[in-house]
Amino acid sequence: QAPTGHQAPGLRLRPNPSHFATMSSLRRLLPAFSLLACALLFAPVLRAATKPTRVQASLVAADTSVQPGQPLTVALRLVHDAHWHTYWLNPGTGLPTVLKWNLPAGWTAGAIQWPAPLVLKDKAGNTVGNGYEGELFLPVTLTPPASLAPGTTVERKAAADWLMCEEICVPGSANVALSLPVSAEAPKPDATSGEKIRATVAGLPRADAAWKATATRSAKTITLHVSPTGPGVAPATASAPKLHFFSDDGVIAFDEPQTAQPDDHGGFTVTLPLATDGPKDAKQLLGVLTTSTSWSSGATLRGLRVDTPFVAAAPPATPI
């Protein structure tokens, strides 16, 4: 059932970020392409009508200088007004944030490193997508050439585009830039953003050897089971944590309820509804399983990266 919130005038946001090659997948992408074309056409008018923007964008760095040949971490910082949000790589509805870099020869930029998302809801409590609120840092690794001359200053530029929504959705964009001195010495942390960027990077979703994930697929659901590989993996809590799975490729219905049940061995079984327009030929479950606590007893790890092939379900027990 289509969600009720976040509709642009005359258009329904429903992109599928997995870019499947089948004709049915292309048909699912047409609404998003139409929306994007409309957004690009009317972006100047919409931006003028909504000033000041509901999302403030800037480019910030973890360190105060650049060392020749050494990677540095920068981040697109998005500050959302209350009740406004932007989107994750698989937005559910909406469009993910995009960065287009303008780099000189010899520089390279990695992909956006996506923090664990939130379930986005409208004022009526309807689920409207996967994304972010408040202050957000989207880290990116830049690598400069070894030929940079110490004592000079470099400026890095990028064009950022996003979709910001509350009860309505408005395209947003900004040209962001960052100037840093080049130094032969190891850089020092930036006093304003350094700690926040490092905390974001440390908390990025990742696989953890302390947890094992398996998944089975039926006609209408996927069953995900995560189990600890040893004792004392996760911190003890008074009640079971709240779990939610975000699929990379849209195989899971983002707006349908999920159920999670603890087992007797410290693990969890999560039942996930299949999306009616998701990929029919997916061979593995890809995404992030978030928790209201942490997947690690020694660190803040809200999102556990899941990348596991579908296995055959165990046959029912034969009565004796």
N, C-alpha and C positions, 0 to 999 in steps of 0.2 A: 504494500500500500504506500503510495507516495506521501511524503511528509507534507505538512500544511504550511510550513514557514519558508521564508527566504525565496520568494519568487520575484524575479525581475518582471517589469511590465510586459505581459504578453509572452514571456518565455520562462521555461522551467530549467533550473540548473541541474544537470545530471551527467557530469563527465565520468568517463571510466579511464583512470590513469594508466591502465596496464597496456594499452595500445595493442590489443589483440588484432590478429590479421584476418579474422573471419569476417564475412559480410555482416553477420548479425552484430558483431562487436562494433563495426563501423557505423551501423545504424544507431547503436546506443550512444556513440560519440557525437552524432550530428547535433543534438541539442546544445552540447557544450560549445561546439564550434560556432553555432549560430549566436550563442550568448557572447562568446569572445569577440566575434565580429561586431556585434551590436555595441559591446562595451568599448571597443577601440573607436568606433564611429562617434559615440556620444561621450567619450571620456572627458574631453575639454569642457563640455557643457555641464556634465555631472560634477566635475571637480569644482567648477566655479560656483555651482549651486550649493555645494556642501562644505565650503570653506568655513571655519578651519576643518581640516581633515580629522576624521575620527581615529586615525592611526598615524602616529608620528614615526618616521623612519630615519635612521642614521647608520653610518658605518663606523664601527668601533673596533679596537684592537686589544688583544690580551697583553701586549707588551708595548714599550715606549719607543722601540727602535727596530730596525731591520738589520739582520746580519747577512752579508753576502752568501748566497747559496744555501741558506738555512730556512726551512719552512717556518711560516708564522701563521698564527691563528687570528683571523678577524671574524666579525659577526655582523650580520644585519640585525640591528636592534629595532624592534617594533614595540611601541607603547600604545596599547589599545585604550580608548575611552571605556568607561564602565558600560557593560552589557554588549560591547562590540567584540567581534572576533574575526580572525583570519583562519586559513585552512592548512591542514597537514598534506603530505604528499598524495594520499588517497583521501580526498575531501569528503566523500559521501555525496553531498551536494556542494556546489561551489567550485572554486578553482584554487589549486595550490599556489603559494607564493613562488615567484620566479626571480632569479638574479641573472642579468646579462652583463658580463665583465668587459671592460675596455682596458686591455692590458698591453703593454709594449712587448716587443720581441724578447724572448727569453723567460718570461713569466708564465706560470701555469696556475690555474685555479681548480680546486677540487669541487665536488658536488656539495650541495647543502647537506649538513649533518642534522637530521631532524630529531628534535627531542620527542619524548613520549607525548602523544597528543591527549586531549580531553574529549569526552563526549559532550558535544555542544547541544544545548537545548534552548528553545524559545521561551517566552514568558508563560506560555500555556503548558510548558513541560514536555513539548514534543521534541524528539531528537531530530536535529537538523544538519548534522555533519560531524566531522572529526577535525579538531583544530586547537586553537589557542586563544587565551585571553590575557589581560594584564600586561606585564613586561615580558618580552620574549627575545631570546638571543638565538639566531640561526647561524651556527658556526660554519666557516669555510676555511680550508687550508690553502694559503697562497705560498708558492715557492718562487723566490727570486733567482736570477742568474748569479753565478759566482763572480761575475765581472762587475758587479755594483761597486762603485767607488765610495769608500768611507769618507764622511764629511759632506756628502751630498744629501739631498732630500728627495724622496720619491712620493708621488701622489698616485693612489690607485682609485679608479672610478668604476662604478657599476650602475646599471639601471634596474630598479626594483619595481615589480608589478605584483599586485595582490588584489584579492576581493575581500572587502570588509562588509560585515553584515551585522544588523541588529534585527529589527522587524523588516527592514528592506536591505538590499545588497547594492553596494556602490563600488565600482572599480577604483583602485588607488594606485598611484605610481609616484616614484621619486628618483631623482638622480642623486646618488650618494657618493661621497668621496672621503678619502682619508690620506693625510700627509704624515709621513714618518721620516726621521733622520736615519741615515745609513751609518752603522757603526761596526767596526771590526770586533768589538767586545760583545760578550753575551748580553742579550737584552734584559732589561728589568721589567717586572710586572707593571702594567698600567694601574695607577691608584684608583681610577674611577671604575673601569670596566673589567680589569684583569681578573679579579677574584670571581666575578659573576660568570665570565666566559669560561674560566677553568672549571667552575662548578657545573656549568651546563655540559661541557665536554665529558667530565667525569661521570655524569649521570645519564649519558646517552644510552638508549636501548642497546643491549648486547647479549649475546649468548653467554651462558655461565656454566662452567663444568660442574657446578654443584647441582644443576637441574637437568633432567632428561625430559624431552618432549616427544610424544607420539600422537599420531592423528589417524582417525578412520573416517571414511566418507560414506554416507548413505544417500538415499534419494532426496531427502530434504534437509539433512543436518550434517554437520561435521562434529565429531567428538574429539576434543583435545584433552589429553591427559599429561600433566606435568608432575614429575615425582622427584624428590631429592635423591641424590646419589650417595648421601652419607648423613649421619646424625648432625644436629645443630646447624643446619644450613641457613634457616631463616629465623629471625627473632621471634620469640614467643609473644603472642597477643591474646588479649582477653576474649576476643571473638574472631571468627573467620574473616580474613581480609576480603575486600570487594575486588573482584577481578573483572577485566573487560579486555576482549581481543579486538585489535584493529588489523584488518587484512591489507596487505600491500596492493593486491590486485583486484579488489572488489568481489572476491568469491563469497564473502560473508555479507549478509544484509546488515548494513550499518545502523538501520533504524528499527530493528527487531530486537526483542529482549533476548538476553543470554542468561543461561543458568550455570552456576558454579557450585559444586559440592565437594567438600573435603573428603578424603579417604581416610583409612585407618593408619596410614604410613607417612603422614606429613605432606601428601600431595593433593592434587585437585583434579577433578574431571569437569570440563567446561563444555557445554552443549551449545553449538553455534548454528544459527539458521542460515541456510544457503540463500544467496541472492538469486532472484529469478532471472536477472539479466547478467549474472556473473559468468566467468569462463567455465564452460562445460568440460573442457579437457585438462583442467589443472591437475598436475601430478603431485603437487606438494602444497603444504600450507606455509604461507609466507606472511609474516607480520609481527606485531608486538603485543604481548600479553602484559597489561598493566595491573598493578596492585595498589591498594590504598596504603600499604606499608612499604616494604622493601624486599626485593628478592635476595638481598645479601645482608648478612648480619654485621658486616664490617664496613658497609658503604651505602650510600643512597642510590638504589637502583630500582626505579619505579617501573621501568619497562624491560621485559625479558624478550630478546629477539628470538623468534621461532622460525626455523627453516627445516622442515621435516617432511619426508615423503609420506603419502597416504599408504597405510598398511591395511591388510585385510583384517576385518573384525574377527575376533575369536568366535568360534561356533558356540551355540548354546550348549549348556551342559546336558548330557544324556541322562535321563532318569535311570536309577538303578532298580 
